[in-house]
Amino acid sequence: MVVTDAAVIVAYYDANRQLTVASRPRAAPAWVYHKLDSWTGWDSHNYIAMSLDSLGQIHIVANLHGDPLVYYRSTQAGDVRTLARVSMMVETAAERRMTYPIFLRDAGGRLIMKYRDGQSGNGNEVYNVYDAATRSWKHLLSTPLTDGEGHRNAYFVGPRLGPDGWFHLAWVWRESPMAESNHDLSYAKSRDLVHWVRADGSPLTLPIRLASAEIVDAVPVEGGMINNNTVIGFDPAGHTMITYHKFDAAGNTQIFVARWEGTRWRIAQISDWRGFRWDFRGGGSLDSRLSVRGPEPVGKDRVRVDVVRDGKPISFLADAASLKRVEERPGDRLADRLRDQIPVLPGMILNTLEDSGNSGIALAWPTRPAHRDLPDEDIAEPTVLRLIEPQR
C-alpha cells in the first residue's frame, strides 16, 4: 500500500491469485482496478513491493522466490492503468533468482530497490538505484553488500534511517534453507548506503563476509534466533538498539536487546518466560509463535519493546539507563481493536497492514495461518480485503 496526500494505491493478489492494483482518491470512494499478468501460488515469500518515484510513477516488484524479475512501472504518475511490465532493471544475469524485493529511499531521496540474488543458504544482497529523469536503474554498489561465499546468506531487517542520520542494518547469517541454521547477529551502518562501517566507525570492505562482519551477539546455530526477528530501534538518547530472541541457559526462548554504548554492545534480557520454547525447524514459511518490533523511546528514561507471542501482544518497558525490565503488560494491536468490526471465521486470523506515514489508513483481511507454503487439503473461500480509515 502507498498513501499520498491525494490517493491510496493498493497492490494485492485477488481471489484467483492474480496480481491486482487498485487506486482511489483520498476524497472519493470510487476505486480504479488494473490486473497484471502474474499469478501466485501458495508461497508467502512471493509478496508485493510497491513505491513511487520522484515523478509519481508507480513501481511494483512482486511474486519472487528465487525467480526471474517480475517488475511493472507506470507511464503516467499515479495511474494504475498505465502499469506495464519491464523485462529488466539493470542486467538479466543478476535478475534470474530474485527474492525479498524492498523499495526504500537514500538520504538524497532517490528510489532504491534491494533484493536477494540466489537462494537461502547461498545468496547475495544487491542494491539498485533509479534515475527518474532517464527512467533507468543502475547498481548502487559495484559489488553485493554481503557475500555468503557459496555456504550461507544474510537475512536482513532494514536498513532503517535513524535520528542520527545514519542508515542502520541488522542481520543474521543462515547456513541453509532450514530455519534453525540462523546464527551470529550482525550489524553495519552507512550514511549513503554505499560506504558501510561498523558501530565504532571503522570501515567495512564490501562484500561483507561472515569473517569480516561485526558480530553483535554470537548466537550459535540452533540457538533460538530467527531471521526477520532482528529489528533495529533507538533509545531516548538516539543510541542504536536491536530486538531479537534466543534461548537462555535453561533452554527457554527469551527476548533480548542489544545497544551500542560507544565501545561495546551491551546485551540485556528483558523477558523472563518459563516453559516457553519456540524450537523452530525446517524450511518454508513458519507459523510464527513470536514476532518483535524494534525498541522505541518512551519519554526520557524508558524504552518500549513490543512483541507478539502466540497471537497475544505484549509490551515490555525497560529502564533506558540499565536496560532492566520495569514492566511487562498486555499490548495493543490494530487487529484486536478491529475484532468486533470485521468477521473472522474459525481457523482464520485477521491480518493488518498500517500506513508507515501518519495517515492512520490501514488494510485488513482474514486468512488462515501460515502453512509452510503448502495448500490445505480444503481450499478456503475468498475473504474480503478492507481499507480502514480513521474516523473523522
N, C-alpha and C positions, 0 to 999 in steps of 0.2 A: 504494500500500500504506500502511495505517495500522496501527501496532503499539501496543497499550496494555498495561498490566500484566496484563490479563485475556484479551485476544483479539488475533487477527490478522485484518484485513479487507483483501481484495484485490479490485480492480476491473480488468477486462480485457475484451478482445474475444475471443469464443470462436471455434471453428473455422468457424462460419457468419458471423463478423464481428459478432455481436450483443453489445451491451454487457451484461456479466455481473458480478455482485458475489458474492463468497464470503466467509464468515467462519468462524472456528474458534477455540474456546477455546485459550489457550496450553497448558493442561494436558491436552488431549484431542485425538484425531486426527480426529474427525468434522467434516466441512465442511457448512455450510448454504449453498445456492445460490439466487440470485434473478436472473432475466433481465429486463432493462429494454427498453423499446420504442424502441431506437435501434440502427441498424446502420451500420457504417463501410464505406468503400470502400478506396481504395489510398493515401489521403493521410495521411502520417505526421504532418502538423500536427495531426490530429484526436485528440490524446492525451487522457488522462483525468486530471482533477484531483479529489482527494478529501481531506476533512478532517472532523474532529469539532468541534462547538461546545462551549461550556462545560457543557452539559447532556448531552453524549454523543450528540446526534443526528448522523447521518451526512449529509454534504453532498457531492454529486457534480456536477461540470460537465464535459461531455465532447463529443467529436465536432463540433468547431467549427473552421472555416476560412472566415471571412467569412460565417458562418451565424447564423440566429436562435438564441437561447438554448436549450440543452439542459441542464436542471437538475433534479436529484432530491434530495429531502430525506426522511429517515425520520421517522416519527411516534413511534417508541419508541427509546430510547437503545440504540445498538449493534445494532439488529435490522435486518438487510438486507432481510428480507421485508416490512418496512413502508415501504420506499422508494417514493415516488410522485412523479410529475412535477409540477413547479411551473412555471407558464407565464411568470412574470415575477419579476424581482428587485426592480427599482426603477421603471423606466419602459420600455415596449416600444420607444420611439423610439431609445433608446441601446443596445438589445439585439438589433438586427437583423443586425449584421455583426460578430460576435464571433470573436476568435481569441486563443490563448495565455492561457487562464484559469489563474490561480495563486492558491492559498489561502496565507495567512500570518497571523501574529498581530502586533498592535501592542504597544507597550510595556506596555499595561494588560491584555494577554491577550485582547483582543477579536478575533473572527474577521474577517479582511479577505479580499475576493476582488478581484483586479485582472485586467484583460483589455485587449486592444486593440480599439477600436471603429474599424472602417474596413478598409483593406487595405494591403498592402505598398506603400510609397511615398506613402501618403495615409491616415494613421491617427493616432488619439489614444489615450493611456493613461488608463483610467478605474479608480478605486478605489471599492469599496463596503464598508460595514461592517455587521455583523449584530448584531441585538439578540435574544439568546436568549429573553428574557422575553416579548417580543411576537411572536417568530418572524417578524421582518421585517427587510428590508435598507433602507439608505438610502445615498446618495452620501456618501463620506467627504470628498471635495473638492467645492467648488461649481463647479469648472472642471476639465477634464482636466489631468493632470500635465504633459503635453507637447502641443504643437501643431505638426504638420508643415506648417501653412499651405497645405494642398492640394498641396504639392510633394514631401513626404517624410514619413517617420515614424521614430520612435526604436525601436530594438531593445534591450531591457533585459536585464541579468543582475542579479538582486536584486529588492528590497533585502535586504541582509544585515545582521543586528544584530551590531555589533562589540563588543569588550571595553570600549570607551569609552561604551557606552550609546546610541550613535547608530546609525541605520539608514543604510547606505551603498549607493549605487546607481551602477552604471556602464552606459554605453550607447554605441551608435554611431547615426549618422543614415544612413538609406538612401533614395536618391532614386527607386528603382523596384523592381519585383519581381526585378530582376537582381542576383545576389549580389555582383557586382563593384562595385556602386554604393554600398557602405558607405564611410563616411568619418567623420572627426572624433570620436575617442574623448572622451567627455564624462562628467561626474561631478556628483553632488549628494549631500547628506546631510540627515537630519532626525531630530529627537527623537521626533516623534509621527506621522510620515507625512502631516502636513498642512502644516506650515511647513518649507520647504526652503531650504537655504543652500548657498553654495559652500564649498570646503575651508577658506577663511580665515574663515568665519562670516558673510560678507556675504549679505544675504537675496536670494533669487531670487523674482521675480514670476511667478506661475502664470497661464496655462500657460507652461512653458519652451519657448522657440523657439530655433532654431539661433543666431540673433544674440545671444541673452542667455545661452546656456548656458556653463558653464565647460568649456573645451576643455583636456583633459589632453595630448593629442598630436594635432596637426592632420594626421592621416593623410589623404591625398587619395583621391578615387575611383580605383579600380583600384590601390590602394596595398598590397593584400595583407592587409587586415584584414577580418574577417567577424563578423557578429552571432553571439551566443551564445558566442563565444570571447573575451570581455572580462570576466574573473572577479575579483571582489573577494577580498582576503585581508589578512593582517596580519603584521607582523614581530614579533620578540620584545618590542619596546617598545610594541606595540599600534598602531603607525602604519599608516595605510591604504595598501594596495598594490593594484595591478591587474595581472593577467597578460593579455597579448594577443600577437598576432603581426602582422607586416607585412613588406614587402620591405626588404632592406638596400640599400646603394648599388650592389651588384653584381647585384641582382635576385633574390637568394636569399630564401626565407622564413625568418625568424628569430623566436625567442621573445624578447619584451621584457617588462620590468616597469616600472611607474611607482610612485613613492612620494611622498606629500605630506610635505614637510620644513619646514613652518611658513610659508614664504613662496613656495615654488615646488614644482612637480612635478619630481622627478628621473627621467629616463628612462635605463634601462640594458638593454643587450642581453646576454642570458645564454646564448644558444646560439651556436654558430659552425659552422653547417652549410654545406657546399659542395655545389653541384649539386642542391639540393632547392628546388623552387619549386612551391608549390601555387597554380596560376593558375586559381582557380575562376571560373566564369561561368554565367550563365543563371539560370532560376528552378527552383522545386521543391526538394525535399529532396536535398541533395548527398550523394554517397558521400564522407563526410568523410575527408580524409587526416590531419587534425590536430585534436586536442581538448586543452584546457588546463584546469587547476584553479587556484584562487586560491593565492597564496603562503601558506605556513604556517610558523610559527616552529619551529625545532629548537634546543633549548637556549637559551642566552643570546646566541649570536653567529652563528647560521646561519639562513638562510631556504631552505625547500624548495619547488620548483615542479615539479609532476608534469604530464607531458604524454603523449599517445599519438600517435605518428607512424607512419602506415601500419600500424596494428594493433599496434605494439610500444610498450610503456610505457617511459618514460624519466623519471628523476628528476634534476633539477638542484639542486645545493647552491650557494648564494651567500653570501658574507660579508655579515652583516647591516649592517655599517657602510658598506662601499664598494659593495655590490651586485655585486661582481665574482664571476664564476663560479669556484668552487674545485673542483667535481667534477661530472661527468656520468656516470651509471651506469644500468644496466638497472633499470626499475621493477618493480612487482608489482601485479597486478590479480586480483580475485576470479575473473574468467573464466579466467585462466591456471591458478589453483590448482584449478579445477573441471574442467579439461580431461580428466583421466584418469577422472573420475567420471560425466560426462554425455556421451553420444554426440552428436557433431555431424557431420551428413552433409557430404560435399564440396560446396563452394559456399555453405556457410552459416557464420554466425558465432554465438558464444554471447553473448547479452545478459544483463546482470545489473542489478538494482536493489537497493541496500542500504538498510536502515532508517536514517533520519537520526539516530535515537537510539542508545542503547548496547546494544540487544538482541542484536546480531550476526545478526539474521534478514535474509534476502535472498530475492529471486526470481531465477530463471534460466530462460532459454528461447532456443532456437536460431531464427534466421530467416535469410533471405537478406539481403545488404547492401541499403542504400538504392538505389532505382531511379527517382529523380526523380518519385516519387509516381505511377508508371505500372505497370500489370500486366506481368509477364513473359509471354513467349509461352506458356510452360507454367506452370501453377499448382502450386506446391509443396504436398505433403501437409501436413496439420496437424502441429504439433510439440507437445511437452509443456511446460507451464508448471509449474515445480517450486518448492516452498518449501524454502529452505536454512536449517537451524537449526544453531547452534553445538553442537559435541559437548560432552556433559556428562561 
